[in-house]
Amino acid sequence: MGITTFKYSKIFAWFGMIFFIFIISALVSMGILANEFKPWVIVVFGLLFFTVVFILVLLKHIISAFKNEVALEFDEEKVTIYMTGITIYWKDVIEISWGEYRRSKYLSFEMVDRSKNITIEVRRVAGHNKIIYNTAQKYFRQALLNEGTS
């Protein structure tokens, strides 16, 4: 079957950058307009918080998206989730399901060790959601067939 890869979503990266730049700019503007100490302190803490979160998102996702790095990799033996550093071996998977919660869409891997079920949010992954899900199902079915013949 070979290897199938999905890269980080550049669209999600752009939206993330725009969101954080907007929030940080709004906080800077509020800080400039604040002429009392109490609002200024609140703005500074908000600015520090959103700046730290932006740097973390930048390092974890945005740079990876623009470098065209792989987010998910499927092969006959496993799925590697580079976003989280997790590797799931097909032999440990019972079932793969698709879930949606509000705006979030995710793949859920039910594991043999039920205390370690793994969920992957796919909005950070480039590609159509159904294609990602169908790819996971295809590799899982193939692993089950291979296990049955060995």
Secondary structure, DSSP 8 states (H G I E B T S, - for coil): ---EEEEB-HHHHHHHHHHHHHHHHHHHHHHHH--SHHHHHHHHHHHHHHHHHHHHHIIIIIHHHHTT-EEEEE-SSEEEETTTTEEEEGGGEEEEEEEEETTEEEEEEEESSGGG-EEEEGGGBSS-HHHHHHHHHHHHHHHHHHHHH-
